[in-house]
């Protein structure tokens, strides 16, 4: 082949050889689904010729998956792209609704490789084995539904205990150049292996599983240039903690964060995944690193050397073009970067670890650490566990254990088995740690916490990604801080935020002072990974005979009914359910924790609608005025009352409304309970799309100051829906109780197909309409 190329033979003469060499499976679990770099290359060349400029890595992979690269209009931040992702992944909490929607579509089988991962429904209580068995007992109905639905529709099923979705994807499914969408906001974790991995709602996943093009607004590209080299206590986590402090929770909205520069090579593959994972906290569409030797090493260690060899051949398409342009560039010198800790209550409140003790005392935050928690989808790699164990080993050598409670969450069964074999788990237990199940656990609120009472002010430190109010333990007075696993371990040993491991000393059991040395650990095990227990269920070749059972009396699962179509009229005299004050994440709109058990039952889970949002009228959560009775009551009850009375309603929100998890229940619930419009200063990307998918109108104030013109007692009318068109603002008439009224303008980001979703009642309704027409 090389001789032919050197001889100047035309490319089509060697194309068959290339195709033959390129026949590499996407994963061990789908031996007949192959990586198609040739198509990626062909699409990139078409687009590069059209745009006549160098391309960023993000653009190469995104545009390389265009449905029609020759005709697709491409303008960063403006046009909507029609894309063909390679695969879909769903975690068990979101997979329930995704599979219920897929069942409603009437299609016999998924069109692309897809998987379900059971990681969200396991509550941390007593420890790994006991918690896992308890979850299997409690969630048997849901697990059975997901397993049988997977078997019927051709979806691979990762059983409870297998691990966290994003770690499983990194170990088995992500690869350089892949486009993967997942029904979880931290799907970008796969960018650590050079893939474009994007978090979406279940309705988006249904599009891809149904084999129709998936729409995404053409992302801008923010470049983060890394120079220098990581060393000492500074870890990959500190890179994204620093970036979060720079860009804030909405600074990456509508953009892909693309890391590049000479500093990239000093970061392990799993470290790059950590950075990409937490890019969700700055609102980014996704994050990505260029293919390099660290990725090649990880692919080889996880049994995918054939993928690495193929990626080597196509490497020019898996790195950015020289001279490519970014919409914004941030430069970070890794040699100067210090360990960081972010929080409390928001993941972008960045502090150097050296400063946090003084800041906490000044702000009145508790400095004593009640619990330290390491692991999660963000930081549960072999390297993470090794660095934490290296810190713990030093403490044990001086006769010390953790002053704070300490928990460890392995990211996958493979990680759990390997750290048990290599002694890391033993060290972490000896220092006082409790090893939890391979699951999300406390990171998403699945934590049966007993050491404090609700309302008690306290501090925890974690290696997780989010620290919104009440997220981990449902206690609004828990001050949660996010940092690296090794810093969590050091702080848990010291028991206080006032400890800086770079400079401060601990006192050993012998009374002598000592200083912890910066941890050092292998990024990958010297031996092969121990795969642990087999936890994967292959879908049968023919699942048509498989029965999927949903009991009509179930409290956990409920088949979906189509939402009503638009009646062709303007939305007049809507009541305001709530005007939200300040931050309103998807945790505020549709809480997790104990509510996870109802993720497959839309009516039951709708009883948590907006119960965490603060009502501007009285400064309280879950207390709104019923405009028909003038009595204050819970938000869901008030919404149900309006629905019963046939009254449409709206929600008014602040900045970056719907940030956080990909949780489409935050869009399904208001639609189910009669909501029609959500008006805010700005939206988080995934939530805005989810609202559109369910037939709601997400609108933004043309003038953000108009937020102040609307009061909870007003009535609203949205005018101009008969002429609803892309780029054309809508009018909102505000009717005040005194009889006066005023008109403001509202913007939207709907394109033509999304307007059809609204008119049909939902994207799923529209899909069915098109199926009926084609048949």
N, C-alpha and C positions, 0 to 999 in steps of 0.2 A: 504494500500500500504506500509506504513512504517513498519507495523507488518510483512508483507511478506519479506521485505528487511532484517529486523533484524533477521528473522528466517533463513536466508541463502537460500531462494528459488532462483532458477536460474532466471536470468534476463528475459529470454524470456517468463516466466510465467506471468510477470507483464507488459510486453511491451504493450499489448492492453490497460491496464489501463493508462499507460503513454501517449499513442497516444490519448486516449479519453480526458485526462486532457489537452493535448497540443493543442487542437483544438481552437486556438485563432487567430482571424483575424489580418492580417498585418496592416490594417487601417479600420476606420469606413466606408470608401468610397468603400472598396472592401471586403464585408463581407464573400465572398466565397474563398478568397485567404488567406491561413493560414501560420503562422510562422512554420517553420520546423526545430526545434532545434534537433530533433532526427537525421536527416540527417547530420546536422552540427557535432553532437557528434560522429556519426559513422565515418565520414571522418577524424575528428581530431584523433580518436583512430587509424585509419589505418596509418595515416602519422606519428604519434608519435612512433608507433611500428617500422616503417621503418627507421626513423631517429634516434631513440633510444636516445633521449635527451629531456630536458624540452623545451617547446615552449613559445615564446612571445605571447602576446595577438594578435598582428597583424598577426602572423603566424597562429594562431588558426582559425581566421575568414577567412583569405585569403585561406589557405589550406582546410578549411572546406567547401569551395565553388568550389573545384577542380572538373573538369569534370570526371577525372579518377584518384582518389587519390592513387590507388594501383600501377599504372604504371607511373604516371607523374614524370619526372625528376625534382628534386628540388635542386637548388643551388642558394643561395642569390646572387643577382647582376649579374647572368649569364644566367640561363635558362629561357625560356618563359613558363609561366603557361597558361593552358587553363581552363577558369573559367566560372561558371554559376551564374552571379549576380541575385539577387532577383527582382530588379526593375530598371526602368529608369525614369529620370526626365529631362525635357528640358525647358529652358527659351525661350521666344518668339522670340528673335533675332536669336538664334541658331536653334530653333525648325523648322523654315521655311525650312532651308536647310536639316535638318535631315529628316523631313517629305517628302520633295521632293525626297530625296534619297530612303526613304522607299517606296514611290509610284513607283519609278523606279524599285524597286526590284520585283514588281509584286505579292507580298504576300498579302493575304486578310485581315490579322489581326495580331496585335502584340502578341508575344508569352509570354510576361511577363507583369505584371502591369506597366503601363507607364502614365506619366502626362505631360501636357504642362502648363507653368506658364507665364502669361502676365505681365511682370514687367520692361522690358528694353526700351519700346518705348514711355514712358510717360515723356515728357520734363518738367522740373521745370521752372515755369515762374511766375505765379500769386498766386499759392497756391493750396491745395489739390483738391477741387471739380472742380474748373475751369480748372485746368491742366488736370484732368482726363477726363472731357468731351471733351476737345480739342483733346486729344489723341485718344479718341474713334472716333471722327469725321475724323481725319487725317488718322488713321490707320484702318478704317473700312474694307477695302479690305483684309488686312493681318489678322485681327482678324477673319473675316469670313472664310478665308482659313483654319486657324488653328482650329477653332471650328468645321468646317465640316470635315476636315481631321481627327480630333480626333474622331468624331462621326463615321466615316466610318471604321476606323481601330482600334477602341476599346481603345482610349486614353482619360483619364480624362482631362478636360479643366478648368483651373482656370482663370476666366475672369479678364480683366484689373481692377485694384483697389483692387484685392484680397491680394496683397502683394508680397514681394520679395521671389523668389523661395526657397532660403535656410531657411528662417524663416518658410515658409509654410511646408517644409519638416521636420524641427525640430518639429513643432507642430503636424504633422499628420502622417508622413511616416517613419522617422528614428526610429530605436529601437536597443537595444543591440544585436550585432551579425549580423545585416543586412549587405548585400553587395549591395550597390546602386551605379550606375554610372549616372552622370549628365553632360549635355552638357554646363557646366560652370566651370571655374577653381576653384571656391570657394565652390564646392560641398562638400569638406571635412568638412564643417560646421557640418555635421551630426555626425562627430566623437565625438561631445559633448554628444551624447547619446549612445556612445559605438559602433557605426557602422563603417564599412569600406566603406567610401563614396568617390568616386574618380571622378575627373573631366576629361572629354574626349571630343573628337570631335564628330560631328554628325555621321560620318561613323562608329565609334565604337558603338554608340547607336543603329544604324541600325543592327549591328551584333547581339546585345542582343535582340532587338525587333524581329529579324528574327528567334530567337531560336537556333542560332549557338554559339559554345563556343567563349568567348571573350579572346583575348590574352593580357597578361601583363608580362613584364619582372619581374622575381621574385625579389621583393624589398628587399633591405637591411633594417635593423631596427636600427634606432637611438633612444636610450633611453634618456629621459629627466627626471631625478629624482628630484622631488619636495619635499623639506623639509620646515619646518616652517609653517607660516600662514599669509595670506594676511590681511592687516589692514591699517587704515588711508586712504590716498589718493591713495595708490597702488591698482591697479585693475587687473583683468585677462588679459586685453589688454597689460599690462606691461610685462607679462610673454613672450608673443610672440614677443613683440618689443625687448626685451632683447635677445631672441633666434635668432631673425633675425640679430641682431648686431653680434652675435657670428658666425653663420653659413653663413651669406651673402645670396644673392639672388640665388645662385646656390649650396649652401652647403647641401641642402636636396635632390638634384636631385637623382632619383633612389632609394629613401629610404622612409620608413614610419616613422614618428615621433611618438613615443609611450611614453606618459606621465605616470609616475608611482610614487610611494612613498607616505609617510604620508601626504605631503602637498596637495595632490589631494583633500582631503576631505574638505579643506577650500574654495574650488571654487564651485560656483553654476553651475548647468547644462548649463545654457545659457552662463556663463562665460567660461566653457570648450569649448562650441561651438565657441565662439569668438577666442579662441586660435587656435583651429583646422582650422577655416576658413582662418585665415591669414597665416597658414602654406604654402598656395599656394605661398606666397611671397618669400619663401626660396627654391622653386622648388620641395618640397616634393610631393611624390605620393599621400599621404594623411596623416592625423594625427588622433590619437585616444586616448581616456581615458578609463580606466577600469570601468566596471559597479559598481556603488556604490549607497549609500542612496540618494545622491543629484539627480541622474538620476531617481531613483524610485519616488522621490517626484514630479519631473517635469512630469513624465508619468502620475501619479495620477491626477495632476492638469489639464492636457490636456486631461482628459477623457480616459486614457489608463491604468488604474490600473490592468486590466487583463493581459496586456503585462508585467507589472512589476512583477506580481505574477508568471508568467511563467518564466521570467528571473531569479527570485530568485531560482527556482528549478534547473536551468541549470547554476547557477552562476560560477561554477568551470571552465566552458568553456568561460566565459566572462571576465576573469581576467588572467593575465600572470601566467605561472607556476613558482613556486619557483625555483630559480637557473637558470632561462633562461638567455641566453647570447645575448647582443646587440653588433652591429658592432662598435658603438661609444656611449659613455655615457657623458651627460652634467648634472651637478648638479646645481640647483638653490635654494637658501634659500629664501623663500618667505618673511620671517621676515626681511630680509636685503634688499630686492628688493625695489628700488625707482621708483617713477613715471617717465616714459620715453616719449620722443617725437622724432619721426624718420623723417628724411628728410633733405633738400628738394630733389626732383627729383628721389629719390630711397628709397624704404621702409626699407632698411637695414642700413641706416646711422643713428645709434642710439645715442641719447644724453639723459642724465638725464634732467628732466624739470628744475632743479636747474641751469644747465649750459647753456641752449639753448640761453638765452639772450646775454651772453658774446660771445658765439660762433658766433651767428648771426652778432653781431657788428664787430667782427674780420673778418668774411668772406664777409661782405658787403651785407648780406641778409636783406631785409626790416624787421624791428622789429615791426612796426605798423601792426596790424592784420585787414585786410579789411573785412573778412567774417569768421565766425565759423560755421561749419556744423556738426550736430550730426545725428546719425542713420546709415543707410545702412545695407547690409546683415551681416556685422561684428558686429555691436553694435547697435541694435535697440530693445533689449529685454525690458521686463517690468522693470527689475532691472536697466538697463542702463538709461531708461527714469526717473526712480525714483531717481537715484543718481544725475542726471543732475538737476532735479527739486529741490532736496534738496539744491544744490548750489545756484540755481536761487532764491529760497525762502529767503535765507539769504541776498542776495543783495537787494531784494525788501524790506525787513524789514528795511534796512538802506537807502531806497529811491533811490537805484541805478538801472539802466538798462544796457543792453549791450552797450558798446562803439562801438563794431563791429557789422556788420550785422550778423544775427543769424538764421539758418534754422534747422528744425527738420523733419526727415524722419522716420515715423513709419515703422516697418518691415513687418507688416501684418495688415489686416483689424481687426483681433482679438486684436492686440496690440493697434491699433488706438482707437478702441471702448472702450477698457479697460482704457487707460490713459485719455480719455475724461471723462469717468464715475468717475474715482478716482481723478480727479482734476490736474493731472500732466500737461496735455496739456494747461490748463488755466494758470498755473504758468509760463510755458515756453513762452506762448504768452505775458503775462504781463511783462516779463523781456525783451521783444523785439523780440521774435522769430516768425518765419513764419512756420506754419506746412504745409509740402508738401504732395503730394500724396503718397500712400503706393507703392513705386516703387524704382527703382535704382537711377534715377534722376542724380544729379551732380556727384555721385560716378563714373559713367561711361561716363561722358561728356554730359549727357542730361540736360543741364543747359543753359537757355537763360539769360546769365549774362549781366547786364546793367551798373554796377557800375564802370567799368573800360573799357579802350580801349585796343584792341589787341596790344601787344608789351609794355604795361605799366607794369613796375616792381612792384610787390605787393606780399603780404603774405596772405595765408589762412591756417587755421588749421581745421582738420577734424577728425572724428572718423572712417574714412573709412579704406581701406586696401592698396590701391595703390596711389602713388603720382608721377607717371612718368610725364615727361615734357608734358605739354599741355593736360593731361588726363581729368582733371575736367572741364576746360573751353576753351580748344583749344588755350590758350595763353601761349606761351613758356616761358614768363617771370613771370608767376605765380609760386611762391615758396610755394609748398604745403607740410604741415607737418601732420603727422599721430600720434594720441594719443588717450586717452580714452575720452568718452563723458563728464565725469565730469571735466577733465582738459580743454577740448575744451570750456566748459561752463564758467569756471573760467577765462580762457584767453580772451574769448569774452567780459566778463564783464570788465576786466582790459584794454583790447584793445591793448595789447602789449606782445611780446614774453619775455620781460624782467621781467614779473611777475611770481613769484614762490609762489603758494598758500600755500605751507607748511610753509613759513617763512615771506612772505611779507604782508603788510597791504594795505587796500583800504581806501579811504576817503568817508564817507557817505554824504548824502545830508545836514546833520546838521554840517558838517565840522569836525566831530570826526572820528578818525581812528579806524578801526576794522579789524580783521583777519577772513577769512573764516574758518569754522571748516570742518574737513573731512566729506564728505557726508555719510549718512547711509540710506539705503532703503531696503524694502522687496525684496527678490529675486523673489517672486511670489505674486500675489494679495491675500489679505485675503479672499475676495469673489471669486467666480468662474470667470474665464475669460468671458468677454462679447464677444460673437462670431461676433457681428456686422452684416453686411449684408451678405446674402447668395450669394456667388460668384462662386460656383462650378457647372459645367455642367457634369453630369454623361454620359458616353457613352452608347448608347442603346445596348441591348443584341444582336441585329442583325443590323449591320450598312451597310449591303450589298447594300441596296437601296439608301444609301446616296450619293448625288452628290457633288463632290469637283470641284469647278470652278477655273480654271486658264486661264485668257484671254490671247490670243496670242499677244495682243497689250498692255498688262499691263507693267507699268514701275516699279512695285514693286515685281512681281512674274514672274518666268520663269521656265518652265519644263526643266529638265536636259537632255542633250544629252550625250551618252557615250564618254569617252575619248578614243583616239586612242590607239591601242595595240602597244607594243614594236615590232619593225621590225626585231629583231633578230641580229642587228648589233651594233657595238660599236658606241658611241656618238662622232662624229668627228667634229673638227673645230667649236666648239661652241663659240659664242661671250659672252662677259661678260656684262650683263645688268648693274650691279652696283657692286662695291666692297665697302661694308659697313664699315664705321669707327665707332668703339665703340658700345655702347649698341643699340641693335635692338630688341625691344619687338614686340609682335603681334599688339600693338597700332601703332608702326612705319610701320609695314608691311601692316596692314589693319585697318585703323583708325575707331574709333567708332563715337560717337557724331552724327552729321548730316548724316553720312553714314549708320547709323542703318536702315534707311528706305529702303535701297536696299539689305538687308540681304537675301531676297528671290529671287533676280534677279542677277545671277552670272555675266552677262556681264556688267550691270550697276555698280555694286560694284567694279568690277575690275578696274574701273577708279581711285581707291584710292591705287592701288598697290605700296607699298614701298614709298609713298609720304613723309613719315616722316623720312626715313632713311637718314643718312648723307653720301654723296658720298665722298670717300677718295680722289678722284682726284681734287675736287675743294672746299671741305669743306661745300658744300651746300646741302640742302634737296630738293628733287624733281627736280634735274637738273643733267642729265647724258649725256655723249657724245654718239651720234648715230654713231656707227662704220662704217656704210654704207654711211652716208652723212657728217660725221664729225661735225654736228651741235649739240649743246646742247639743250635739251628739257626735258619735264616731263617724269618721269619713265614709267607710263602706256602708254603714246603715243609712246615711243621708243619701248616698248615691243610689242605693236600692230603692229608697222611697221615691226619689225623682223618677227612676225608671218605671216604677209601678204606676206613677201618676202620668206617665207619658211625656215627661219634661226632659228636654235635651240640656246637657250641661257642658261647661268648659273648665279648664284648669289654667291658672296664670302662674308662670314660673319665672325664676331669676336666671342668672348666668349658668351656662354649661349644664342645663337641666338633663338629668338622666345619665350623668357620668357613672363610671364603675362597670359592673358586670354586664354581660351581653343579654341578660335576663329579659326575654321577650314577654314574660308574664307582666312586666311593667307596662306593656302596651296592650296585651290581651285583656287585662283586668278592667281598665277604664272603658274599653270598647264593649266588653261584656255587660258592664253596669250602666250603659247608656251615654257614655262620654262621646263627644264629637270633635272637640277642638282642644289643642294644647297650645297656648300662646306664651312665649318666653323671650328673654333677651337673646339667648343662644342655646343650642342643643349639642349634646355629645353625639358623635357620628352614629354609633350603633343604635342608640335609642331612637333617634330621628327616623332611621330606616325602618326600625321595628314598628313605629307608629304608622308609617305609611303603609306597611305590609298589611296591617290590620284594619285599614280603611279609615283611620283617623286623620285629622288635619294638623300636622305640626307647623305652626306659623311663628314668625319672629317679628318683633316690633321694628318697623322701618327706622324709627327713632327710639332707641332704648329708654329714653326718658319717659316715653308714653306708658311704661310700666306703672308709673306713679299716677296716671290718670284713671286707671281702673280700680274700683273698690269692690270688696266682696259682696256688697249689696246691690251692685249694678246688674243690668241685663245686657247681653251682647248679641249683636246680629252680624253675621259674616255675609257680605254682599258681593256679588260678582261671580258666583260659582257656575252660573250658566255659561259664562265666557272664560272659565278656568283655563289658563294656558301657561306653559313654561315661561318663567321670567316676568309674568304680569302680576303686579301686586294685587292684593285683595283689600277691600275696605271693611273696616270694623266700626259699626255704630254702637257707641256706648250710651245706654239709657240710664240716667241717674234717677234715684227714687223721687226727687223733687220735680220730675217731669222734664228737666233739661237733658240735652243730649249733645254729643260731639263725635266727630269722625276721625279716626286715625287710620294709617296705612300699615298693612302687614305684608311682609315678604315671605317667600317660600322657595324651596329648592326642588319642587316637583318637575320631572320631565314628562313627556307624553305618556309613556307606559305607566308611570306612577299615578298620573291623573286617572288612568283607566282602572287602576287598583281601587282608588277612592270611589269611582263611579259604580264599580261592580260590588263594592262592599268590603273587599279584601283582595289581596294578591291571589289567595287560594281560589276565591270565587272566580277571579279573572282567568286563572289557569283552566278551571273547569269549563268556562264559557268557550275558550279557545279549543279545548279538547272536543267539545260537542260539535263545534263548527267543522273541525277537521274530520270528524268521523261521520 
